Amino acid sequence: MAMEIPSEADWGAVDGRDLDAQWAFKTFLGKSFAEAEAMFQSNALHYQEDLQSMPTVPFNYYAPALVKYITSERAKGDSDGASSFLHLVCWLLKSNRQVMKPETERALVKAARYVTQRQEFYEAGVDIYGKFDDLHAEIQQLARQGP
């Protein structure tokens, strides 16, 4: 990862009324790529929620750490992490696309396809999580629409 760890200035003025943004700042400020990846590995469902509340620079630094984890062999059996990852990508494309650099968006969409193709690997039963293919179809449609 060529980028430097996002500084406090990269986070900008965190809205004191936005508890999610404050939590993301407190949790990720100063964390290296490897530290963030380890956090996602320890609890992808929990920590990826923080990505939704990050400004552009931190988001584009930490989102690839989630991609690296969720597409690794270490994610085997992480049904909650895989499902919530697909929902995150869908939400970003619908509601917060401006936070993503084009290369980050491409990496997330590519990872979504990978995750979708491995629903069994993540032990994400269709009865609980639905068909990943259905969510991926929506992701593909949104990705094709562009910003």
C-alpha positions, 0 to 999 in steps of 0.5 A, a space after each residue: 500500500 503506497 498511501 500514507 496512514 491518514 492523518 488527523 487533517 485527512 479526517 477533517 472536522 469530525 461532526 460532534 453530533 455524528 456519533 458514527 463519524 466520531 467512532 470511526 475516527 476514534 477507532 481507525 485514526 493512526 491505524 496502519 493498513 495491516 492493523 485495519 486488515 487485522 481489525 476486519 479479520 477480527 470482526 468484519 461485520 462490526 468494523 466495516 460499518 465504520 467505513 460508512 462514516 469516513 471521509 474520502 481519504 481515510 475511506 480510500 485507505 481503509 476500504 482496500 484493507 477490508 477487500 484484502 481480508 474478505 477475499 482471503 482464505 482467512 475469511 472462510 466461514 465469515 458469513 456475516 462479514 461477506 453478507 454485510 460487505 455486499 450490502 456495504 458495496 450496494 449502499 456505497 454505490 447508491 448513497 455515498 459514491 462520491 467518497 470512493 476514488 475510481 480505483 477503490 470503487 473498481 476494487 470493491 465491485 470486483 471483490 463483490 463479484 468474488 464474494 458472490 461466487 463463493 457464498 458456500 465458502 463463507 458458509 452463508 446459508 441462503 435461508 439466512 442471507 438470501 442469494 448473494 447473486 440477487 444482491 450482486 445483480 443490483 451491485 452490477 446494475 448500480 456500477 454500470 450506471 456510473 456516478 
